[in-house]
Amino acid sequence: MLAAGGTGGHLFPAQALAEELVGRGFRVHLLTDERVRDYGKSFPAEKVHIVPSATLSLSDPLRLPARLWRLFSGYRLSRNLIRGHAAVAVAGFGGYPSLPPLMAAAHLGVPSLVHEQNSVLGRANKLLSTRVNVVATSFENVRLVPPEAAGKVVLTGNPVRAVVKAVAGAPYPALVAGGRINLLVFGGSQGARYFSDMMPGVVAALPADLIGRLVITQQCREEDLARVREAYGKAGVQAELSPFFMDMPRRMAESHLVIARSGASTIAELGVVGRPAVLVPLPHALDNDQLRNAESFERAGAGWLKPQNSIEAAGLAAFLAELLSNPERLKEAAAAALRHGRPDAARNLADTLQSILDR
């Protein structure tokens, strides 16, 4: 059984592990929340179970009893599911929907692990880290691991789905003088209004010769599509906009440069495909996980970190103009991104889970 919060950042690595496990002959069930309807359409689970859960927060004490009751309800359901389906192991991928199943596994003595996608241990995984057999990580030196769980840490990398591995290490597209420049802009599986607000002004401030060569693929919220399309049209830029691209890995492989948030799945996929990126971390993320992810990517020489509060249109336009006029620099960063990636992460994680079962 795999347990994950219902966002792309949690479900995508869980899906990658599921694909590997199914290939090894395991039967996989998914325990998650209602958001799976948006991001779990291709999840290779024999069955999907919706488990009650809630976020624990002391900032709203009046709601705490109801939230604790929902978590307890999820725990009871998880116990029944684990017993009823005779689960041999439970793997969690973070988010509070993973908390009830992993607590139930620990109390039933079922082998378990948690996987942390970010370079900072998330709240749910931190609570679970002392109760599971293994804490699998995507980065070296993950922060906020409790001292008593430090001996359980195993570096596996962050698994990516089969559709990403299909374009792993795709040759960097030639960036020739006067030729088209493919720019991919996205803000993660939930989109980012910030890029819809910011990017048209940045593009308009680029030199005219670059604007004429630019082809933008950008993820926008539904309500932002019309105004962003109009802004790019006025600037004379060819752009394809959509709330969600089902073939995002292919588009990433075709891009010369990516501008994105720095969620864990984004970093993992950039590394496996091997594409340079300008990363703008979500400024108010818990524990600054996106900032730490971006710092790791930048240290590797694979991209450039731009804090959101320091960005202004003319300055970013000047930086992009310099980058896009230097094909060798972009090609070197693409190679560095590839070195930063871990294409075997799903296999590593499945091997780690198998080793727990073997013991």
N, C-alpha and C positions, 0 to 999 in steps of 0.2 A: 504494500500500500504506500502511495506517495501522497504527502500532505503539503499543500501550498496555498498561500493567499492568492486570490483570483485576479491578480494583475499580470501583465506580460512579464515583468521582471522576475516574478516568482514562478509563473507557469512555464515559461519557455525553457529554462534549464531542467525543470521537472519533466517536460515533454521529451527533451533530449535524452535524459536517463531512461524514460519509459521506452523510447525507441530502441535503445541499446538492450534493455532487459527483455523486451519482447523478442528481439533477435536471438537472445540466449535461451528462449523457451519459458520465461517466466510469464505468469498471468498478472496483469497490473490493474489495480483499482486506484482511482483518484479521489481524495478527500479534499474538498475546497469550499468556496462560497459561491453566491449567485453570480458573481462577475465572470465566472468561467464561460458563461454564454457568449461573452464578447471575445475572449482570448483563447478559449479551449476547444474550438471547433474541430481541430485536427489532432487532438490529443488521443494517442493510441491506447486508451483505457478500456478494459472489458466493461467497466461500469464506473459512473461518476456519482459520488455521494455528496450531497450538500450538507455541511456540518455547521450547526449554530456556533457562532463565535462573536467576540466583541473586543474592542481595543481597551486595554486597561489604562486609565489616566486618573491621577489624583487631582487634576485641575477642575474636575466636575464631580465632587464627592456625592452629590445627590443621585447621580446615575450609576454610581459604582455597584450598589446591590443588584440592580437589574443586569448589568454587564457580567457580574460574577455568576449570576444565575444562568445566563446564556452560555457562558464558558462551561459551566457544570453540565448543562444540557448537552453540549457538544461532546464533553468528556464521556458521558453515559452512552451516547449514540456511538461514539468511536469504540468504546469497549465492546459493545454488542457487535459492531461490524468486524472488528479484529478477531473476536472469538468465532463469530458466525461464519466467516470466510477462511478461518484457520490461517491468517496471515503469517508468513514466515519472517517478515521484516517490515519495518516502517521507516521511510525516509522523509524528512521534512525539509522544506525549502524556504522557510521564513514566512512572515506575516502571521497575524494572530489566528487565522483559520488553521494554522499548523499546530497550534498549542494544544488543543484538546486531544488530537490523535496521538501526539508524541507523549503526552502525560499518560494517556491510557496504555500505550505500549510499554512505558517504563514500569507502570504498576503491574502489568501482566507478565513482565519478564520477557517481552518480545524484543529481539535484537533491533537496534535503531541507530540512526545517525541524523544529524542536521547538516545541511549544506548552506554556507554563507556566500552569497554572490558578491558582496561588497568588501571593501578593505576595512570596514568597521563592522563589528558583530552587531546585528540588529537586536531589537529589544526581545522579541519572542525567542530567537535563537540563544540569546544570553540567558534567558530564564531556563531554557532546556539543556544548555551545554553540560551541566553537571549531571544530568539524568540519562543522557544517551551514551552509546558506546564510542562514537566517533564524531568529531567536529570537522567536517570537510570544508576547505577554504579555496577561494579563487585567487587570492593574492598571498604573497609572503608577508609575514609580520602583521597579521590582522589585529586591529586595535580592539580593546575592551573585552578580550577573552578573560574570563575569571581565572585566577591563578590555579584553582583546583581543577580546571578543565584544560589547562595548557598541555598536559601530556596526551590528550586525546586528539590534538590537532593533526590533520593530514592534508597536505596541499595537493589538490586534484585539478584545479582550474575550474572555470565556469562552463558547463556543458552548453553546446549550441545545437540547434535542431538540424535534422538531415538536410533541410532546404538551404541552410547556411553552409554546411560541409560540402554541399554540391558545388559551391563556387569558391571553396577554400583555396587560397593562394593563387587566385586568378591573376594573370599578368596585368600589370598596371597599364591602363590605356595610354597610348602615346599622346602627349600634349605638344602639338606642333604649332609653329608660328602661324597665326591667322586661322587656325582650326577651332572647332567648337570646344567649349569648356563645360563639362558636366559638373554641376554643383548640386549636392543633395543636402537638404535641410530638414531635420525632424527633431521632435522633442520627446521621443519615447512613445510607448504604446498608447498613452493617454493624450498625446499631442501637447503643444505648448503655445499658448497665445502670445507669449513673449516674442517668439520668432516671427509671428504674423505682424506684430506691431513694429518690430525692429528692422527686419531684413529689407523691406521695400525701400526704406530710407538709405540703408547702407548701399544697396545696389544702385540707386539713383546717383550716389556720390562717387561711383567708380568712373575711371576714364572711359570715354566714349568707345575706344577701340575694344575694350574688354566687354562692355555692355553688349556690343554687337555680336560677340562670340559666345555669350553666356546662355546656357540652357539649364534652367532651374527645375528641380523636382522637389516639392515641399509638402510636408504634412501640415495641414491646417484643420482647425475645428470647423465643423459644418457652418457655424454662424459667421466665420471669418472669411470663407472662400471668396465671396463676391468682392469684398473690398480689397483683398490681397490681389486677386486677379486683375482688378481695375488698376491698382497701383503699378503692377508689373507691366500692364499694357501701356500705360502712359510713359513708362520708362523705356519702352521698346524692347522688353526682354521676353524671350520665349519661356513659358513656365507651364508645368503640369502640376496641378494642386489636387489634393484629395485628403479626406480625413484619415484614411488608412490605405496603405499599399500592401496587397497580399504578397507581392513579389519583391519586398524590400531587399532581401539579400542580393538578388540580381541587380537591382538598381544601385546598391552599394558597390558591387563589383564594377559597374560601368562608370562610376563617378571618379573624377580627378581629385575632388576634395569634399569632405563632409563637414557640415556645421551642425552640432547636436548638443543635447544634454549629455551628461556622463553617467547615466545609469549603468548598472553592472552588465546587463545584457548587451547594451550598446558597445561598451568597451570590449567585451568578449567577442562580439561579431566583427568589430573593426579589426581586431587582432587576427582572427581566423581568416578573414577575407584579405586583409593587408591593405588598409586604406588610411591615408593621413586625415586628421580631423582637427578642427578648431572646436574646442569643448567649452561650453558655458554651463557650469554646474548649477543645478537648482539651488538658489541662494538660501532657502530656509529648510533644507532637508535635515531630518533628524541626525544628529551626530556628524553632520558634514560629510556623509558617506560619498556623495557625488564629487565633492571637492577632492577627497582623498583618492578616489578612482582616477580623476583627471590628472592629479599630480603624478601618479604612477605612470600613466600613459605619456605624459610630457617628459618625465625623467628618462624614459626609454628612447626619446627622440622621435616618437611616433606622432606627436601632435602638439598643439599649443593651447594652453589654459587661458581663458579670458573670463575673469570674474564679471558677473552681470552688472554689478554696480559701477564698474570702471569703463563700461562700453559706451561710446558715443559714435554716431554714424560715420562722421568724417574720418575718425581715427581708425575704426575697424575697416572702412573702405580702403584706406591707404595701406593697411596691413595686408588685406586680401589682394590688392593690386600687386604688391611686392611678391607675395607667394605665387600668384597665378602667372607671374612673368618669369618665374624661376623653376622650370620643369625639373631640373636635377634635384633641387631641394625637396620638391614634392615626392619625387621618386625615391629618394633616400629615406624620407619619413615613412613612405609606404612599406619599404623593406624593414624598417624598425618596428612598424606596427605588426608585421608578420612575425617577427621574432618575439614580440610581446604576447602573441596569441598562444592558446593551448588547444589545438584542434583535437587532441586525444582526451579531453576532459571527461566526456561521457563514458569512455572506456575506463578511464582511471577511477571514476566514481563507482561504476558498476563493479570493478575489481575490488574496490574498498568494501563495498556492501557484501560481495561474495566472501571476502576474507573474514568479515564478522560472522557470517553464517558458518564458515568452515571451522571457526573457533568454537 
